[in-house]
Amino acid sequence: MTVTSVRVAPTACPRCRSATLGVVGKSSVAGVWTIFSCSTCFYAWRSTEPEENVDPEKYPAAFRLRPEDLARLKVVPPVPRRRPSL
Ligand SMILES: [Zn+2]
């Protein structure tokens, strides 16, 4: 696992390779890290994560998504209500 520091903005989502990217956060100290998010598959990543998390070519093939398949994926189960405190 190699940690990288991306200095240029990504042009494609590592998971679905869409170009629907946006910046959702930046480090309080300028230039340390940036958080990007994909509005197609909702994957989000920080610029300082390992290459397999930020580089579409190195993202694990088993976890890649195709934008055309997203509409027929099963619904994410809801998060259950929080249990009352004991
Ligand atoms: Zn995506």
PDB file of the backbone (N, CA, C, O) and the ligand in Angstrom, with CONECT records:
HET     ZN  A 101       1
ATOM      1  N   MET A   1       0.851  -1.172   0.000  1.00  0.00           N
ATOM      2  CA  MET A   1       0.000   0.000   0.000  1.00  0.00           C
ATOM      3  C   MET A   1       0.897   1.235   0.000  1.00  0.00           C
ATOM      4  O   MET A   1       1.779   1.392   0.845  1.00  0.00           O
ATOM      5  N   THR A   2       0.648   2.085  -0.953  1.00  0.00           N
ATOM      6  CA  THR A   2       1.439   3.299  -1.078  1.00  0.00           C
ATOM      7  C   THR A   2       0.555   4.506  -0.845  1.00  0.00           C
ATOM      8  O   THR A   2      -0.506   4.632  -1.458  1.00  0.00           O
ATOM      9  N   VAL A   3       0.972   5.367   0.012  1.00  0.00           N
ATOM     10  CA  VAL A   3       0.221   6.590   0.264  1.00  0.00           C
ATOM     11  C   VAL A   3       0.718   7.654  -0.702  1.00  0.00           C
ATOM     12  O   VAL A   3       1.918   7.867  -0.872  1.00  0.00           O
ATOM     13  N   THR A   4      -0.244   8.309  -1.322  1.00  0.00           N
ATOM     14  CA  THR A   4       0.127   9.338  -2.283  1.00  0.00           C
ATOM     15  C   THR A   4      -0.421  10.678  -1.838  1.00  0.00           C
ATOM     16  O   THR A   4      -1.310  10.753  -0.991  1.00  0.00           O
ATOM     17  N   SER A   5       0.090  11.672  -2.387  1.00  0.00           N
ATOM     18  CA  SER A   5      -0.423  13.007  -2.154  1.00  0.00           C
ATOM     19  C   SER A   5      -0.751  13.583  -3.523  1.00  0.00           C
ATOM     20  O   SER A   5       0.141  13.957  -4.284  1.00  0.00           O
ATOM     21  N   VAL A   6      -2.031  13.649  -3.823  1.00  0.00           N
ATOM     22  CA  VAL A   6      -2.460  14.116  -5.133  1.00  0.00           C
ATOM     23  C   VAL A   6      -2.407  15.632  -5.177  1.00  0.00           C
ATOM     24  O   VAL A   6      -3.029  16.304  -4.354  1.00  0.00           O
ATOM     25  N   ARG A   7      -1.680  16.160  -6.118  1.00  0.00           N
ATOM     26  CA  ARG A   7      -1.539  17.605  -6.219  1.00  0.00           C
ATOM     27  C   ARG A   7      -2.425  18.193  -7.304  1.00  0.00           C
ATOM     28  O   ARG A   7      -2.655  19.402  -7.341  1.00  0.00           O
ATOM     29  N   VAL A   8      -2.917  17.346  -8.178  1.00  0.00           N
ATOM     30  CA  VAL A   8      -3.828  17.829  -9.213  1.00  0.00           C
ATOM     31  C   VAL A   8      -5.202  17.243  -8.955  1.00  0.00           C
ATOM     32  O   VAL A   8      -5.331  16.139  -8.427  1.00  0.00           O
ATOM     33  N   ALA A   9      -6.215  17.983  -9.328  1.00  0.00           N
ATOM     34  CA  ALA A   9      -7.578  17.510  -9.119  1.00  0.00           C
ATOM     35  C   ALA A   9      -7.836  16.289  -9.982  1.00  0.00           C
ATOM     36  O   ALA A   9      -7.427  16.260 -11.143  1.00  0.00           O
ATOM     37  N   PRO A  10      -8.507  15.280  -9.441  1.00  0.00           N
ATOM     38  CA  PRO A  10      -8.812  14.094 -10.252  1.00  0.00           C
ATOM     39  C   PRO A  10      -9.820  14.442 -11.340  1.00  0.00           C
ATOM     40  O   PRO A  10     -10.609  15.375 -11.197  1.00  0.00           O
ATOM     41  N   THR A  11      -9.782  13.688 -12.415  1.00  0.00           N
ATOM     42  CA  THR A  11     -10.715  13.923 -13.526  1.00  0.00           C
ATOM     43  C   THR A  11     -11.752  12.820 -13.640  1.00  0.00           C
ATOM     44  O   THR A  11     -12.721  12.953 -14.388  1.00  0.00           O
ATOM     45  N   ALA A  12     -11.553  11.715 -12.893  1.00  0.00           N
ATOM     46  CA  ALA A  12     -12.497  10.604 -12.945  1.00  0.00           C
ATOM     47  C   ALA A  12     -12.601   9.961 -11.568  1.00  0.00           C
ATOM     48  O   ALA A  12     -11.631   9.906 -10.812  1.00  0.00           O
ATOM     49  N   CYS A  13     -13.792   9.481 -11.266  1.00  0.00           N
ATOM     50  CA  CYS A  13     -14.032   8.785 -10.001  1.00  0.00           C
ATOM     51  C   CYS A  13     -13.262   7.460 -10.008  1.00  0.00           C
ATOM     52  O   CYS A  13     -13.326   6.719 -10.989  1.00  0.00           O
ATOM     53  N   PRO A  14     -12.536   7.153  -8.927  1.00  0.00           N
ATOM     54  CA  PRO A  14     -11.819   5.882  -8.890  1.00  0.00           C
ATOM     55  C   PRO A  14     -12.737   4.678  -8.991  1.00  0.00           C
ATOM     56  O   PRO A  14     -12.343   3.652  -9.546  1.00  0.00           O
ATOM     57  N   ARG A  15     -13.960   4.779  -8.466  1.00  0.00           N
ATOM     58  CA  ARG A  15     -14.849   3.611  -8.438  1.00  0.00           C
ATOM     59  C   ARG A  15     -15.674   3.438  -9.707  1.00  0.00           C
ATOM     60  O   ARG A  15     -15.805   2.316 -10.197  1.00  0.00           O
ATOM     61  N   CYS A  16     -16.239   4.527 -10.259  1.00  0.00           N
ATOM     62  CA  CYS A  16     -17.131   4.361 -11.419  1.00  0.00           C
ATOM     63  C   CYS A  16     -16.625   5.091 -12.667  1.00  0.00           C
ATOM     64  O   CYS A  16     -17.217   4.982 -13.741  1.00  0.00           O
ATOM     65  N   ARG A  17     -15.557   5.814 -12.521  1.00  0.00           N
ATOM     66  CA  ARG A  17     -14.911   6.524 -13.631  1.00  0.00           C
ATOM     67  C   ARG A  17     -15.764   7.626 -14.253  1.00  0.00           C
ATOM     68  O   ARG A  17     -15.509   8.054 -15.378  1.00  0.00           O
ATOM     69  N   SER A  18     -16.758   8.076 -13.533  1.00  0.00           N
ATOM     70  CA  SER A  18     -17.529   9.221 -14.013  1.00  0.00           C
ATOM     71  C   SER A  18     -16.731  10.498 -13.778  1.00  0.00           C
ATOM     72  O   SER A  18     -15.824  10.551 -12.948  1.00  0.00           O
ATOM     73  N   ALA A  19     -17.093  11.501 -14.521  1.00  0.00           N
ATOM     74  CA  ALA A  19     -16.420  12.799 -14.359  1.00  0.00           C
ATOM     75  C   ALA A  19     -17.231  13.745 -13.488  1.00  0.00           C
ATOM     76  O   ALA A  19     -16.971  14.948 -13.461  1.00  0.00           O
ATOM     77  N   THR A  20     -18.210  13.207 -12.780  1.00  0.00           N
ATOM     78  CA  THR A  20     -19.096  14.026 -11.951  1.00  0.00           C
ATOM     79  C   THR A  20     -18.499  14.194 -10.564  1.00  0.00           C
ATOM     80  O   THR A  20     -19.034  13.679  -9.582  1.00  0.00           O
ATOM     81  N   LEU A  21     -17.403  14.906 -10.490  1.00  0.00           N
ATOM     82  CA  LEU A  21     -16.657  15.046  -9.245  1.00  0.00           C
ATOM     83  C   LEU A  21     -16.829  16.424  -8.656  1.00  0.00           C
ATOM     84  O   LEU A  21     -17.099  17.397  -9.360  1.00  0.00           O
ATOM     85  N   GLY A  22     -16.668  16.485  -7.362  1.00  0.00           N
ATOM     86  CA  GLY A  22     -16.689  17.771  -6.692  1.00  0.00           C
ATOM     87  C   GLY A  22     -15.812  17.732  -5.454  1.00  0.00           C
ATOM     88  O   GLY A  22     -15.507  16.661  -4.930  1.00  0.00           O
ATOM     89  N   VAL A  23     -15.419  18.879  -5.002  1.00  0.00           N
ATOM     90  CA  VAL A  23     -14.649  19.002  -3.768  1.00  0.00           C
ATOM     91  C   VAL A  23     -15.644  19.208  -2.634  1.00  0.00           C
ATOM     92  O   VAL A  23     -16.490  20.099  -2.705  1.00  0.00           O
ATOM     93  N   VAL A  24     -15.548  18.388  -1.588  1.00  0.00           N
ATOM     94  CA  VAL A  24     -16.472  18.510  -0.465  1.00  0.00           C
ATOM     95  C   VAL A  24     -15.782  18.953   0.822  1.00  0.00           C
ATOM     96  O   VAL A  24     -16.450  19.233   1.817  1.00  0.00           O
ATOM     97  N   GLY A  25     -14.460  19.018   0.812  1.00  0.00           N
ATOM     98  CA  GLY A  25     -13.766  19.481   2.003  1.00  0.00           C
ATOM     99  C   GLY A  25     -12.286  19.667   1.744  1.00  0.00           C
ATOM    100  O   GLY A  25     -11.694  19.037   0.867  1.00  0.00           O
ATOM    101  N   LYS A  26     -11.718  20.543   2.527  1.00  0.00           N
ATOM    102  CA  LYS A  26     -10.268  20.780   2.441  1.00  0.00           C
ATOM    103  C   LYS A  26      -9.713  20.888   3.847  1.00  0.00           C
ATOM    104  O   LYS A  26     -10.418  21.265   4.783  1.00  0.00           O
ATOM    105  N   SER A  27      -8.437  20.553   3.983  1.00  0.00           N
ATOM    106  CA  SER A  27      -7.784  20.633   5.284  1.00  0.00           C
ATOM    107  C   SER A  27      -7.762  22.071   5.775  1.00  0.00           C
ATOM    108  O   SER A  27      -7.709  23.016   4.988  1.00  0.00           O
ATOM    109  N   SER A  28      -7.804  22.216   7.098  1.00  0.00           N
ATOM    110  CA  SER A  28      -7.763  23.572   7.652  1.00  0.00           C
ATOM    111  C   SER A  28      -6.415  24.228   7.385  1.00  0.00           C
ATOM    112  O   SER A  28      -6.327  25.451   7.277  1.00  0.00           O
ATOM    113  N   VAL A  29      -5.373  23.424   7.279  1.00  0.00           N
ATOM    114  CA  VAL A  29      -4.078  23.929   6.839  1.00  0.00           C
ATOM    115  C   VAL A  29      -4.056  23.767   5.322  1.00  0.00           C
ATOM    116  O   VAL A  29      -4.107  22.643   4.824  1.00  0.00           O
ATOM    117  N   ALA A  30      -3.982  24.837   4.605  1.00  0.00           N
ATOM    118  CA  ALA A  30      -4.103  24.810   3.142  1.00  0.00           C
ATOM    119  C   ALA A  30      -3.128  23.844   2.481  1.00  0.00           C
ATOM    120  O   ALA A  30      -1.940  23.818   2.799  1.00  0.00           O
ATOM    121  N   GLY A  31      -3.670  23.034   1.533  1.00  0.00           N
ATOM    122  CA  GLY A  31      -2.828  22.182   0.705  1.00  0.00           C
ATOM    123  C   GLY A  31      -2.442  20.852   1.292  1.00  0.00           C
ATOM    124  O   GLY A  31      -1.701  20.107   0.649  1.00  0.00           O
ATOM    125  N   VAL A  32      -2.909  20.506   2.494  1.00  0.00           N
ATOM    126  CA  VAL A  32      -2.526  19.230   3.095  1.00  0.00           C
ATOM    127  C   VAL A  32      -3.353  18.093   2.490  1.00  0.00           C
ATOM    128  O   VAL A  32      -2.792  17.078   2.074  1.00  0.00           O
ATOM    129  N   TRP A  33      -4.667  18.250   2.437  1.00  0.00           N
ATOM    130  CA  TRP A  33      -5.503  17.233   1.802  1.00  0.00           C
ATOM    131  C   TRP A  33      -6.802  17.873   1.320  1.00  0.00           C
ATOM    132  O   TRP A  33      -7.186  18.959   1.754  1.00  0.00           O
ATOM    133  N   THR A  34      -7.458  17.166   0.414  1.00  0.00           N
ATOM    134  CA  THR A  34      -8.747  17.584  -0.134  1.00  0.00           C
ATOM    135  C   THR A  34      -9.638  16.359  -0.181  1.00  0.00           C
ATOM    136  O   THR A  34      -9.169  15.263  -0.490  1.00  0.00           O
ATOM    137  N   ILE A  35     -10.908  16.529   0.119  1.00  0.00           N
ATOM    138  CA  ILE A  35     -11.859  15.422   0.004  1.00  0.00           C
ATOM    139  C   ILE A  35     -12.696  15.653  -1.247  1.00  0.00           C
ATOM    140  O   ILE A  35     -13.281  16.719  -1.436  1.00  0.00           O
ATOM    141  N   PHE A  36     -12.739  14.635  -2.091  1.00  0.00           N
ATOM    142  CA  PHE A  36     -13.514  14.674  -3.331  1.00  0.00           C
ATOM    143  C   PHE A  36     -14.698  13.717  -3.193  1.00  0.00           C
ATOM    144  O   PHE A  36     -14.645  12.765  -2.415  1.00  0.00           O
ATOM    145  N   SER A  37     -15.743  13.969  -3.936  1.00  0.00           N
ATOM    146  CA  SER A  37     -16.895  13.075  -3.946  1.00  0.00           C
ATOM    147  C   SER A  37     -17.433  12.963  -5.365  1.00  0.00           C
ATOM    148  O   SER A  37     -17.382  13.911  -6.149  1.00  0.00           O
ATOM    149  N   CYS A  38     -17.948  11.783  -5.669  1.00  0.00           N
ATOM    150  CA  CYS A  38     -18.553  11.520  -6.974  1.00  0.00           C
ATOM    151  C   CYS A  38     -20.068  11.584  -6.807  1.00  0.00           C
ATOM    152  O   CYS A  38     -20.625  10.900  -5.949  1.00  0.00           O
ATOM    153  N   SER A  39     -20.726  12.384  -7.604  1.00  0.00           N
ATOM    154  CA  SER A  39     -22.187  12.498  -7.484  1.00  0.00           C
ATOM    155  C   SER A  39     -22.912  11.403  -8.263  1.00  0.00           C
ATOM    156  O   SER A  39     -24.142  11.345  -8.235  1.00  0.00           O
ATOM    157  N   THR A  40     -22.184  10.545  -8.948  1.00  0.00           N
ATOM    158  CA  THR A  40     -22.814   9.412  -9.645  1.00  0.00           C
ATOM    159  C   THR A  40     -22.932   8.200  -8.728  1.00  0.00           C
ATOM    160  O   THR A  40     -24.011   7.619  -8.616  1.00  0.00           O
ATOM    161  N   CYS A  41     -21.845   7.810  -8.071  1.00  0.00           N
ATOM    162  CA  CYS A  41     -21.869   6.616  -7.215  1.00  0.00           C
ATOM    163  C   CYS A  41     -21.675   6.939  -5.738  1.00  0.00           C
ATOM    164  O   CYS A  41     -21.702   6.038  -4.901  1.00  0.00           O
ATOM    165  N   PHE A  42     -21.480   8.216  -5.410  1.00  0.00           N
ATOM    166  CA  PHE A  42     -21.336   8.706  -4.035  1.00  0.00           C
ATOM    167  C   PHE A  42     -20.069   8.224  -3.344  1.00  0.00           C
ATOM    168  O   PHE A  42     -19.974   8.275  -2.118  1.00  0.00           O
ATOM    169  N   TYR A  43     -19.110   7.764  -4.108  1.00  0.00           N
ATOM    170  CA  TYR A  43     -17.804   7.436  -3.525  1.00  0.00           C
ATOM    171  C   TYR A  43     -17.123   8.738  -3.124  1.00  0.00           C
ATOM    172  O   TYR A  43     -17.213   9.738  -3.835  1.00  0.00           O
ATOM    173  N   ALA A  44     -16.451   8.721  -1.996  1.00  0.00           N
ATOM    174  CA  ALA A  44     -15.713   9.905  -1.546  1.00  0.00           C
ATOM    175  C   ALA A  44     -14.332   9.456  -1.105  1.00  0.00           C
ATOM    176  O   ALA A  44     -14.161   8.361  -0.569  1.00  0.00           O
ATOM    177  N   TRP A  45     -13.362  10.306  -1.334  1.00  0.00           N
ATOM    178  CA  TRP A  45     -11.993   9.950  -0.983  1.00  0.00           C
ATOM    179  C   TRP A  45     -11.179  11.203  -0.683  1.00  0.00           C
ATOM    180  O   TRP A  45     -11.443  12.297  -1.182  1.00  0.00           O
ATOM    181  N   ARG A  46     -10.184  10.982   0.155  1.00  0.00           N
ATOM    182  CA  ARG A  46      -9.267  12.070   0.494  1.00  0.00           C
ATOM    183  C   ARG A  46      -8.043  11.946  -0.392  1.00  0.00           C
ATOM    184  O   ARG A  46      -7.609  10.839  -0.713  1.00  0.00           O
ATOM    185  N   SER A  47      -7.497  13.061  -0.780  1.00  0.00           N
ATOM    186  CA  SER A  47      -6.360  13.075  -1.708  1.00  0.00           C
ATOM    187  C   SER A  47      -5.149  12.329  -1.178  1.00  0.00           C
ATOM    188  O   SER A  47      -4.298  11.913  -1.964  1.00  0.00           O
ATOM    189  N   THR A  48      -5.047  12.150   0.119  1.00  0.00           N
ATOM    190  CA  THR A  48      -3.870  11.504   0.702  1.00  0.00           C
ATOM    191  C   THR A  48      -4.057  10.001   0.913  1.00  0.00           C
ATOM    192  O   THR A  48      -3.194   9.353   1.506  1.00  0.00           O
ATOM    193  N   GLU A  49      -5.159   9.444   0.442  1.00  0.00           N
ATOM    194  CA  GLU A  49      -5.373   8.006   0.610  1.00  0.00           C
ATOM    195  C   GLU A  49      -4.447   7.217  -0.320  1.00  0.00           C
ATOM    196  O   GLU A  49      -3.877   7.778  -1.255  1.00  0.00           O
ATOM    197  N   PRO A  50      -4.298   5.899  -0.057  1.00  0.00           N
ATOM    198  CA  PRO A  50      -3.444   5.058  -0.909  1.00  0.00           C
ATOM    199  C   PRO A  50      -3.902   5.085  -2.370  1.00  0.00           C
ATOM    200  O   PRO A  50      -5.066   5.357  -2.666  1.00  0.00           O
ATOM    201  N   GLU A  51      -2.977   4.802  -3.262  1.00  0.00           N
ATOM    202  CA  GLU A  51      -3.245   4.861  -4.704  1.00  0.00           C
ATOM    203  C   GLU A  51      -4.450   4.039  -5.125  1.00  0.00           C
ATOM    204  O   GLU A  51      -5.205   4.451  -6.006  1.00  0.00           O
ATOM    205  N   GLU A  52      -4.638   2.876  -4.503  1.00  0.00           N
ATOM    206  CA  GLU A  52      -5.772   2.039  -4.900  1.00  0.00           C
ATOM    207  C   GLU A  52      -7.118   2.663  -4.528  1.00  0.00           C
ATOM    208  O   GLU A  52      -8.163   2.188  -4.972  1.00  0.00           O
ATOM    209  N   ASN A  53      -7.099   3.710  -3.728  1.00  0.00           N
ATOM    210  CA  ASN A  53      -8.341   4.401  -3.377  1.00  0.00           C
ATOM    211  C   ASN A  53      -8.567   5.662  -4.210  1.00  0.00           C
ATOM    212  O   ASN A  53      -9.693   6.154  -4.283  1.00  0.00           O
ATOM    213  N   VAL A  54      -7.523   6.188  -4.833  1.00  0.00           N
ATOM    214  CA  VAL A  54      -7.654   7.468  -5.537  1.00  0.00           C
ATOM    215  C   VAL A  54      -7.398   7.390  -7.036  1.00  0.00           C
ATOM    216  O   VAL A  54      -7.786   8.290  -7.781  1.00  0.00           O
ATOM    217  N   ASP A  55      -6.753   6.330  -7.478  1.00  0.00           N
ATOM    218  CA  ASP A  55      -6.402   6.203  -8.899  1.00  0.00           C
ATOM    219  C   ASP A  55      -7.339   5.200  -9.578  1.00  0.00           C
ATOM    220  O   ASP A  55      -7.328   4.022  -9.220  1.00  0.00           O
ATOM    221  N   PRO A  56      -8.149   5.635 -10.550  1.00  0.00           N
ATOM    222  CA  PRO A  56      -9.085   4.712 -11.211  1.00  0.00           C
ATOM    223  C   PRO A  56      -8.396   3.468 -11.794  1.00  0.00           C
ATOM    224  O   PRO A  56      -8.994   2.393 -11.841  1.00  0.00           O
ATOM    225  N   GLU A  57      -7.163   3.612 -12.229  1.00  0.00           N
ATOM    226  CA  GLU A  57      -6.455   2.465 -12.818  1.00  0.00           C
ATOM    227  C   GLU A  57      -6.036   1.453 -11.754  1.00  0.00           C
ATOM    228  O   GLU A  57      -5.834   0.279 -12.065  1.00  0.00           O
ATOM    229  N   LYS A  58      -5.905   1.888 -10.522  1.00  0.00           N
ATOM    230  CA  LYS A  58      -5.441   1.002  -9.451  1.00  0.00           C
ATOM    231  C   LYS A  58      -6.548   0.616  -8.476  1.00  0.00           C
ATOM    232  O   LYS A  58      -6.336  -0.205  -7.584  1.00  0.00           O
ATOM    233  N   TYR A  59      -7.721   1.205  -8.646  1.00  0.00           N
ATOM    234  CA  TYR A  59      -8.851   0.853  -7.786  1.00  0.00           C
ATOM    235  C   TYR A  59      -9.187  -0.623  -8.006  1.00  0.00           C
ATOM    236  O   TYR A  59      -9.260  -1.054  -9.157  1.00  0.00           O
ATOM    237  N   PRO A  60      -9.397  -1.422  -6.940  1.00  0.00           N
ATOM    238  CA  PRO A  60      -9.625  -2.861  -7.099  1.00  0.00           C
ATOM    239  C   PRO A  60     -10.804  -3.165  -8.034  1.00  0.00           C
ATOM    240  O   PRO A  60     -11.905  -2.646  -7.850  1.00  0.00           O
ATOM    241  N   ALA A  61     -10.559  -3.992  -9.015  1.00  0.00           N
ATOM    242  CA  ALA A  61     -11.581  -4.311 -10.022  1.00  0.00           C
ATOM    243  C   ALA A  61     -12.841  -4.889  -9.393  1.00  0.00           C
ATOM    244  O   ALA A  61     -13.944  -4.638  -9.877  1.00  0.00           O
ATOM    245  N   ALA A  62     -12.689  -5.656  -8.325  1.00  0.00           N
ATOM    246  CA  ALA A  62     -13.850  -6.286  -7.693  1.00  0.00           C
ATOM    247  C   ALA A  62     -14.822  -5.269  -7.107  1.00  0.00           C
ATOM    248  O   ALA A  62     -15.995  -5.584  -6.910  1.00  0.00           O
ATOM    249  N   PHE A  63     -14.354  -4.060  -6.828  1.00  0.00           N
ATOM    250  CA  PHE A  63     -15.203  -3.056  -6.190  1.00  0.00           C
ATOM    251  C   PHE A  63     -15.621  -1.941  -7.142  1.00  0.00           C
ATOM    252  O   PHE A  63     -16.279  -0.989  -6.724  1.00  0.00           O
ATOM    253  N   ARG A  64     -15.256  -2.044  -8.393  1.00  0.00           N
ATOM    254  CA  ARG A  64     -15.643  -1.003  -9.359  1.00  0.00           C
ATOM    255  C   ARG A  64     -17.128  -1.089  -9.660  1.00  0.00           C
ATOM    256  O   ARG A  64     -17.739  -2.155  -9.578  1.00  0.00           O
ATOM    257  N   LEU A  65     -17.693   0.053 -10.008  1.00  0.00           N
ATOM    258  CA  LEU A  65     -19.101   0.119 -10.394  1.00  0.00           C
ATOM    259  C   LEU A  65     -19.194   0.738 -11.771  1.00  0.00           C
ATOM    260  O   LEU A  65     -18.362   1.549 -12.176  1.00  0.00           O
ATOM    261  N   ARG A  66     -20.252   0.322 -12.489  1.00  0.00           N
ATOM    262  CA  ARG A  66     -20.516   0.931 -13.788  1.00  0.00           C
ATOM    263  C   ARG A  66     -21.742   1.814 -13.629  1.00  0.00           C
ATOM    264  O   ARG A  66     -22.772   1.350 -13.140  1.00  0.00           O
ATOM    265  N   PRO A  67     -21.654   3.087 -14.033  1.00  0.00           N
ATOM    266  CA  PRO A  67     -22.797   3.996 -13.846  1.00  0.00           C
ATOM    267  C   PRO A  67     -24.092   3.445 -14.415  1.00  0.00           C
ATOM    268  O   PRO A  67     -25.156   3.672 -13.839  1.00  0.00           O
ATOM    269  N   GLU A  68     -24.034   2.728 -15.526  1.00  0.00           N
ATOM    270  CA  GLU A  68     -25.258   2.208 -16.125  1.00  0.00           C
ATOM    271  C   GLU A  68     -25.899   1.097 -15.299  1.00  0.00           C
ATOM    272  O   GLU A  68     -27.062   0.759 -15.523  1.00  0.00           O
ATOM    273  N   ASP A  69     -25.161   0.522 -14.346  1.00  0.00           N
ATOM    274  CA  ASP A  69     -25.707  -0.540 -13.504  1.00  0.00           C
ATOM    275  C   ASP A  69     -26.316  -0.017 -12.201  1.00  0.00           C
ATOM    276  O   ASP A  69     -27.024  -0.753 -11.514  1.00  0.00           O
ATOM    277  N   LEU A  70     -26.052   1.227 -11.859  1.00  0.00           N
ATOM    278  CA  LEU A  70     -26.456   1.732 -10.544  1.00  0.00           C
ATOM    279  C   LEU A  70     -27.960   1.689 -10.324  1.00  0.00           C
ATOM    280  O   LEU A  70     -28.398   1.411  -9.207  1.00  0.00           O
ATOM    281  N   ALA A  71     -28.760   1.950 -11.336  1.00  0.00           N
ATOM    282  CA  ALA A  71     -30.218   2.008 -11.170  1.00  0.00           C
ATOM    283  C   ALA A  71     -30.818   0.653 -10.804  1.00  0.00           C
ATOM    284  O   ALA A  71     -31.896   0.598 -10.211  1.00  0.00           O
ATOM    285  N   ARG A  72     -30.145  -0.429 -11.144  1.00  0.00           N
ATOM    286  CA  ARG A  72     -30.726  -1.746 -10.847  1.00  0.00           C
ATOM    287  C   ARG A  72     -30.074  -2.429  -9.645  1.00  0.00           C
ATOM    288  O   ARG A  72     -30.352  -3.597  -9.373  1.00  0.00           O
ATOM    289  N   LEU A  73     -29.222  -1.723  -8.935  1.00  0.00           N
ATOM    290  CA  LEU A  73     -28.637  -2.298  -7.721  1.00  0.00           C
ATOM    291  C   LEU A  73     -29.680  -2.308  -6.608  1.00  0.00           C
ATOM    292  O   LEU A  73     -30.602  -1.492  -6.600  1.00  0.00           O
ATOM    293  N   LYS A  74     -29.528  -3.223  -5.690  1.00  0.00           N
ATOM    294  CA  LYS A  74     -30.467  -3.317  -4.579  1.00  0.00           C
ATOM    295  C   LYS A  74     -30.358  -2.072  -3.704  1.00  0.00           C
ATOM    296  O   LYS A  74     -29.316  -1.421  -3.631  1.00  0.00           O
ATOM    297  N   VAL A  75     -31.455  -1.774  -3.055  1.00  0.00           N
ATOM    298  CA  VAL A  75     -31.509  -0.611  -2.171  1.00  0.00           C
ATOM    299  C   VAL A  75     -30.646  -0.883  -0.942  1.00  0.00           C
ATOM    300  O   VAL A  75     -30.632  -1.998  -0.420  1.00  0.00           O
ATOM    301  N   VAL A  76     -29.951   0.109  -0.497  1.00  0.00           N
ATOM    302  CA  VAL A  76     -29.138  -0.020   0.708  1.00  0.00           C
ATOM    303  C   VAL A  76     -30.076  -0.176   1.904  1.00  0.00           C
ATOM    304  O   VAL A  76     -31.003   0.619   2.061  1.00  0.00           O
ATOM    305  N   PRO A  77     -29.855  -1.180   2.748  1.00  0.00           N
ATOM    306  CA  PRO A  77     -30.748  -1.362   3.899  1.00  0.00           C
ATOM    307  C   PRO A  77     -30.700  -0.150   4.831  1.00  0.00           C
ATOM    308  O   PRO A  77     -29.650   0.468   5.003  1.00  0.00           O
ATOM    309  N   PRO A  78     -31.837   0.182   5.426  1.00  0.00           N
ATOM    310  CA  PRO A  78     -31.835   1.346   6.319  1.00  0.00           C
ATOM    311  C   PRO A  78     -31.054   1.067   7.595  1.00  0.00           C
ATOM    312  O   PRO A  78     -30.941  -0.080   8.028  1.00  0.00           O
ATOM    313  N   VAL A  79     -30.536   2.091   8.170  1.00  0.00           N
ATOM    314  CA  VAL A  79     -29.833   1.962   9.445  1.00  0.00           C
ATOM    315  C   VAL A  79     -30.904   1.816  10.535  1.00  0.00           C
ATOM    316  O   VAL A  79     -31.808   2.647  10.621  1.00  0.00           O
ATOM    317  N   PRO A  80     -30.812   0.773  11.365  1.00  0.00           N
ATOM    318  CA  PRO A  80     -31.839   0.599  12.397  1.00  0.00           C
ATOM    319  C   PRO A  80     -31.811   1.738  13.413  1.00  0.00           C
ATOM    320  O   PRO A  80     -30.804   2.425  13.583  1.00  0.00           O
ATOM    321  N   ARG A  81     -32.945   1.913  14.076  1.00  0.00           N
ATOM    322  CA  ARG A  81     -33.043   2.957  15.099  1.00  0.00           C
ATOM    323  C   ARG A  81     -32.064   2.656  16.222  1.00  0.00           C
ATOM    324  O   ARG A  81     -31.759   1.501  16.518  1.00  0.00           O
ATOM    325  N   ARG A  82     -31.601   3.688  16.815  1.00  0.00           N
ATOM    326  CA  ARG A  82     -30.660   3.526  17.923  1.00  0.00           C
ATOM    327  C   ARG A  82     -31.372   2.897  19.121  1.00  0.00           C
ATOM    328  O   ARG A  82     -32.505   3.253  19.446  1.00  0.00           O
ATOM    329  N   ARG A  83     -30.683   1.955  19.768  1.00  0.00           N
ATOM    330  CA  ARG A  83     -31.257   1.317  20.945  1.00  0.00           C
ATOM    331  C   ARG A  83     -31.297   2.321  22.098  1.00  0.00           C
ATOM    332  O   ARG A  83     -30.429   3.186  22.213  1.00  0.00           O
ATOM    333  N   PRO A  84     -32.307   2.193  22.938  1.00  0.00           N
ATOM    334  CA  PRO A  84     -32.332   3.099  24.103  1.00  0.00           C
ATOM    335  C   PRO A  84     -31.162   2.785  25.033  1.00  0.00           C
ATOM    336  O   PRO A  84     -30.717   1.640  25.118  1.00  0.00           O
ATOM    337  N   SER A  85     -30.687   3.771  25.704  1.00  0.00           N
ATOM    338  CA  SER A  85     -29.570   3.579  26.644  1.00  0.00           C
ATOM    339  C   SER A  85     -30.013   2.703  27.798  1.00  0.00           C
ATOM    340  O   SER A  85     -31.165   2.755  28.228  1.00  0.00           O
ATOM    341  N   LEU A  86     -29.102   1.911  28.285  1.00  0.00           N
ATOM    342  CA  LEU A  86     -29.436   1.047  29.433  1.00  0.00           C
ATOM    343  C   LEU A  86     -29.177   1.768  30.730  1.00  0.00           C
ATOM    344  O   LEU A  86     -29.396   1.207  31.803  1.00  0.00           O
TER     345      LEU A  86
HETATM  346 ZN    ZN A 101     -18.243   7.380  -8.878  1.00  0.00          ZN2+
END
